Amino acid sequence: MNLLDGKLVSAKIKEDIKKDAADFTAQAGRKPHLVAILVGNDGGSETYVASKMRNCELVGFESTNIRYDVDVTEEQLIAKIQEINADASIDGLIVQLPLPKHIDPDKITEAIDYRKDVDGFHPINLGRMQRNLPCFIPATPYGIMLMLDYYKIETAGKHAVVVGRSNIVGSPMSILLARNANPGNCTVTLTHSRTKDLKTEVLRADIIVAAIGKKNFVTADMVKDGAVVIDVGINREDSIETKSGFKLYGDVDFDQVAPKASWITPVPGGVGLMTIVGLLKNTLEAAKGTIYSRS
């Protein structure tokens, strides 16, 4: 078993991002600028946003965190998004999910200017990704592809099984793995909670991407020897064993699956760190105008 070490890979890629950001700042007279909107006081969301802001600082970006109470209206939130859309000094905008139940996440996603949608969730970016056109790729799948590329994992002709069909991870992951690129050129099976005999489907996989949001869902009897296992899950549980008061678990039963895998991501220290790298790379491209013109 070999570890797909998100800490190592993200650190190396962030070194390159930092150099590129410094060049951009010298030429443009300003830093790449990411704005994150956080609604409410969800502990997980606060942790994720704080990490994103901290990483922006590390690579030489400007970052702004806008916070709203949980009772903010949908109209107020959309008005702020439109204000940010019109601000030429802001390159990227993310609205941290999940949102309170009275706010429609699809409306919020579609309100963001697709040219500033560095999370890659806007329908225009998802549609362009489907057609293999330049776009902002959703940050988590983007980070996974960067990791596969860094470790030179052979994907062409392999059978990849994606467990989970969300628009954020599962569906775009299946598209990226299947398209004619390197990494890519997989034969992909997209599975989900209604898949019949899910265990048999996953057992056929050379590459497993687990993104179903259930602790230890993928067990050793679902994994064939030598499979590459990508664990996207971040499941928080209260714990008295950690200083933070919680412990993170993946969607894969790491202790049991790792001995069977050729490569596997840990949780934490795997895909989560690569997601931030994907976000940073998208933000830098937004600032430079290399995907969408800033004119």
C-alpha positions as CSV (number, residue, x, y, z in Angstrom):
1,M,0.0,0.0,0.0
2,N,1.2,3.5,-0.9
3,L,-0.2,6.7,0.4
4,L,-1.6,9.4,-1.9
5,D,-0.3,12.1,0.4
6,G,-2.4,15.3,0.0
7,K,-0.2,17.2,2.4
8,L,2.9,16.6,0.3
9,V,1.3,17.2,-3.1
10,S,-0.6,20.3,-2.0
11,A,2.5,21.8,-0.5
12,K,4.5,21.4,-3.7
13,I,1.7,22.8,-5.9
14,K,1.2,25.7,-3.6
15,E,4.8,26.6,-4.0
16,D,4.2,27.0,-7.7
17,I,1.0,29.0,-7.1
18,K,2.9,31.3,-4.8
19,K,5.5,32.0,-7.5
20,D,2.8,32.6,-10.1
21,A,0.8,34.9,-7.7
22,A,3.9,36.9,-7.0
23,D,4.5,37.4,-10.8
24,F,0.8,38.4,-11.2
25,T,1.0,40.9,-8.3
26,A,4.2,42.5,-9.7
27,Q,2.5,42.9,-13.1
28,A,-1.0,43.8,-12.1
29,G,-0.2,45.9,-9.0
30,R,-2.6,43.9,-6.9
31,K,-3.0,40.4,-5.5
32,P,-5.4,37.8,-6.7
33,H,-8.5,38.3,-4.5
34,L,-10.9,35.6,-3.2
35,V,-14.1,36.3,-1.3
36,A,-15.8,33.7,0.8
37,I,-19.4,34.1,2.1
38,L,-20.3,32.1,5.2
39,V,-23.9,32.0,6.5
40,G,-24.5,30.9,10.1
41,N,-22.2,29.1,12.5
42,D,-21.8,25.6,11.2
43,G,-18.6,24.2,12.8
44,G,-17.5,22.3,9.7
45,S,-18.1,25.3,7.4
46,E,-16.2,27.6,9.7
47,T,-13.3,25.2,9.7
48,Y,-13.3,24.9,5.9
49,V,-13.5,28.7,5.3
50,A,-10.8,29.5,7.8
51,S,-8.5,27.0,6.1
52,K,-9.2,28.5,2.7
53,M,-8.5,32.0,4.0
54,R,-5.3,30.9,5.6
55,N,-4.1,29.2,2.5
56,C,-4.8,32.3,0.4
57,E,-2.5,34.2,2.7
58,L,0.2,31.5,2.4
59,V,0.3,31.8,-1.4
60,G,0.1,35.6,-1.5
61,F,-3.6,36.1,-2.3
62,E,-5.9,38.7,-0.8
63,S,-8.9,37.1,0.9
64,T,-12.1,38.5,2.4
65,N,-14.5,36.5,4.6
66,I,-18.1,37.9,4.6
67,R,-20.3,36.5,7.4
68,Y,-24.0,36.5,7.8
69,D,-26.3,35.4,10.5
70,V,-28.4,32.3,9.8
71,D,-31.5,34.4,9.3
72,V,-30.2,36.4,6.3
73,T,-32.7,36.4,3.5
74,E,-32.1,34.9,0.1
75,E,-32.7,38.3,-1.4
76,Q,-30.0,39.9,0.8
77,L,-27.5,37.2,-0.1
78,I,-28.1,37.5,-3.8
79,A,-27.8,41.3,-3.6
80,K,-24.3,40.9,-2.0
81,I,-23.3,38.4,-4.7
82,Q,-24.4,40.8,-7.4
83,E,-22.3,43.6,-5.8
84,I,-19.3,41.3,-5.8
85,N,-19.9,40.3,-9.4
86,A,-19.6,43.9,-10.3
87,D,-16.4,44.5,-8.4
88,A,-13.4,44.3,-10.7
89,S,-11.0,44.0,-7.8
90,I,-12.5,40.6,-6.8
91,D,-11.4,37.6,-8.9
92,G,-13.2,34.7,-7.2
93,L,-16.3,34.2,-5.1
94,I,-17.4,31.1,-3.1
95,V,-20.5,30.7,-1.0
96,Q,-19.8,28.0,1.6
97,L,-22.3,25.2,1.6
98,P,-24.5,24.0,3.2
99,L,-26.9,27.0,3.4
100,P,-29.9,27.3,5.7
101,K,-33.1,25.6,4.5
102,H,-34.8,28.8,3.6
103,I,-32.1,29.6,1.0
104,D,-32.1,27.8,-2.4
105,P,-28.5,26.8,-3.1
106,D,-29.2,26.5,-6.8
107,K,-30.4,30.1,-6.9
108,I,-27.3,31.2,-5.1
109,T,-24.9,29.2,-7.3
110,E,-26.6,30.6,-10.5
111,A,-26.4,34.2,-9.1
112,I,-22.6,34.0,-9.0
113,D,-20.9,35.3,-12.2
114,Y,-19.5,32.2,-13.8
115,R,-16.3,34.0,-14.5
116,K,-15.8,34.3,-10.7
117,D,-17.2,30.8,-9.9
118,V,-13.9,29.4,-8.6
119,D,-15.8,26.5,-6.9
120,G,-16.8,25.4,-10.4
121,F,-20.5,24.8,-9.5
122,H,-22.2,27.2,-12.0
123,P,-24.1,25.5,-14.8
124,I,-22.0,27.2,-17.4
125,N,-18.8,25.8,-15.9
126,L,-20.3,22.4,-15.5
127,G,-21.6,22.5,-19.1
128,R,-18.3,23.6,-20.5
129,M,-16.5,20.9,-18.5
130,Q,-18.9,18.3,-20.0
131,R,-17.9,19.5,-23.5
132,N,-14.2,19.6,-22.6
133,L,-14.0,23.4,-23.0
134,P,-11.9,25.7,-20.8
135,C,-13.7,26.3,-17.5
136,F,-13.3,26.3,-13.8
137,I,-13.4,22.6,-12.8
138,P,-15.1,21.9,-9.4
139,A,-12.4,22.2,-6.8
140,T,-12.5,18.7,-5.3
141,P,-12.5,16.7,-8.6
142,Y,-9.8,19.1,-9.9
143,G,-7.7,18.4,-6.8
144,I,-8.1,14.7,-7.3
145,M,-7.0,14.9,-10.9
146,L,-4.0,16.9,-9.9
147,M,-3.1,14.2,-7.3
148,L,-3.4,11.4,-9.8
149,D,-1.2,13.4,-12.2
150,Y,1.4,14.1,-9.6
151,Y,1.8,10.4,-8.6
152,K,1.6,9.3,-12.3
153,I,-1.3,6.9,-11.5
154,E,-2.1,5.0,-14.7
155,T,-5.7,5.7,-15.6
156,A,-6.0,4.9,-19.4
157,G,-8.1,1.8,-20.0
158,K,-8.8,1.3,-16.3
159,H,-12.3,0.7,-14.8
160,A,-13.2,3.5,-12.4
161,V,-16.2,3.3,-10.1
162,V,-17.4,6.5,-8.6
163,V,-19.6,6.0,-5.5
164,G,-21.9,9.1,-5.2
165,R,-23.5,11.2,-7.9
166,S,-23.5,14.8,-6.5
167,N,-23.0,17.7,-8.8
168,I,-20.1,18.8,-6.6
169,V,-18.0,15.6,-6.7
170,G,-19.4,12.4,-8.1
171,S,-20.9,13.5,-11.4
172,P,-18.0,15.8,-12.5
173,M,-15.5,13.2,-11.3
174,S,-17.0,10.7,-13.6
175,I,-16.8,13.1,-16.6
176,L,-13.1,14.0,-15.9
177,L,-12.1,10.3,-15.5
178,A,-13.8,9.4,-18.8
179,R,-12.6,12.2,-21.0
180,N,-9.8,11.9,-23.5
181,A,-6.9,13.3,-21.4
182,N,-4.2,12.2,-19.0
183,P,-5.3,11.5,-16.4
184,G,-8.4,10.2,-17.9
185,N,-9.5,7.6,-20.5
186,C,-11.1,5.4,-17.9
187,T,-14.2,3.3,-18.4
188,V,-16.4,4.8,-15.7
189,T,-19.3,3.4,-13.7
190,L,-21.2,6.0,-11.7
191,T,-23.0,4.4,-8.7
192,H,-25.2,5.7,-5.9
193,S,-27.5,4.8,-3.1
194,R,-30.0,3.2,-5.5
195,T,-27.5,1.1,-7.4
196,K,-28.4,-2.6,-7.4
197,D,-25.7,-4.8,-5.9
198,L,-23.4,-1.9,-5.2
199,K,-20.8,-4.2,-3.7
200,T,-20.3,-6.1,-6.9
201,E,-20.0,-2.9,-8.9
202,V,-17.3,-1.5,-6.7
203,L,-15.4,-4.8,-6.6
204,R,-14.9,-4.5,-10.3
205,A,-13.0,-1.2,-9.9
206,D,-9.4,-0.6,-10.7
207,I,-10.0,3.0,-9.3
208,I,-12.5,3.8,-6.6
209,V,-13.7,7.3,-5.8
210,A,-15.8,7.2,-2.7
211,A,-17.9,10.3,-2.4
212,I,-21.2,9.2,-0.8
213,G,-20.9,11.0,2.6
214,K,-21.2,8.0,4.9
215,K,-18.6,7.0,7.4
216,N,-16.6,3.9,6.5
217,F,-19.1,3.0,3.8
218,V,-16.6,1.3,1.5
219,T,-15.4,-1.8,3.3
220,A,-12.6,-4.3,2.6
221,D,-15.0,-6.8,1.0
222,M,-15.9,-4.2,-1.7
223,V,-12.3,-3.6,-2.8
224,K,-10.3,-5.9,-5.1
225,D,-6.5,-6.3,-4.5
226,G,-4.4,-3.6,-6.0
227,A,-7.2,-1.0,-6.5
228,V,-6.5,2.7,-6.2
229,V,-8.8,4.2,-3.6
230,I,-9.7,7.9,-3.4
231,D,-11.6,8.8,-0.3
232,V,-13.5,12.1,-0.6
233,G,-15.5,11.7,2.6
234,I,-15.1,14.1,5.5
235,N,-17.5,12.9,8.2
236,R,-17.2,14.8,11.5
237,E,-18.0,13.1,14.9
238,D,-17.6,14.5,18.4
239,S,-14.6,13.1,20.2
240,I,-13.0,13.5,23.6
241,E,-9.8,12.2,22.2
242,T,-8.9,15.3,20.2
243,K,-8.2,18.9,21.1
244,S,-10.6,20.1,18.5
245,G,-13.5,18.1,20.1
246,F,-14.2,16.2,16.9
247,K,-12.7,13.5,14.7
248,L,-12.8,13.1,11.0
249,Y,-13.6,9.9,9.2
250,G,-13.7,9.1,5.5
251,D,-16.2,7.2,3.4
252,V,-13.7,4.3,3.3
253,D,-12.8,2.0,6.2
254,F,-9.1,2.9,5.9
255,D,-7.7,0.4,8.4
256,Q,-9.3,-2.5,6.7
257,V,-9.1,-1.3,3.0
258,A,-5.5,0.0,3.0
259,P,-3.8,-3.4,3.1
260,K,-5.7,-4.4,-0.2
261,A,-5.1,-1.1,-2.0
262,S,-2.1,-0.2,-4.2
263,W,-2.7,3.5,-3.5
264,I,-5.1,5.1,-1.0
265,T,-5.8,8.6,0.3
266,P,-5.9,9.2,4.1
267,V,-8.6,11.2,5.9
268,P,-7.6,13.8,7.0
269,G,-4.5,14.6,4.9
270,G,-5.8,13.5,1.5
271,V,-8.5,14.9,-0.8
272,G,-9.5,17.8,1.5
273,L,-6.1,19.5,1.1
274,M,-6.2,18.9,-2.7
275,T,-9.6,20.6,-2.8
276,I,-8.0,23.8,-1.5
277,V,-5.3,23.6,-4.2
278,G,-8.0,23.3,-6.9
279,L,-9.7,26.4,-5.5
280,L,-6.4,28.3,-5.4
281,K,-5.5,27.4,-9.0
282,N,-9.0,28.4,-10.2
283,T,-8.7,31.7,-8.4
284,L,-5.3,32.4,-9.9
285,E,-6.6,31.6,-13.4
286,A,-9.6,33.9,-12.7
287,A,-7.2,36.8,-11.8
288,K,-5.0,36.2,-14.9
289,G,-8.0,35.9,-17.2
290,T,-6.6,32.8,-18.9
291,I,-10.0,31.0,-19.0
292,Y,-12.4,33.8,-19.3
293,S,-11.4,37.3,-20.5
294,R,-11.5,40.0,-17.9
295,S,-12.5,42.7,-20.4
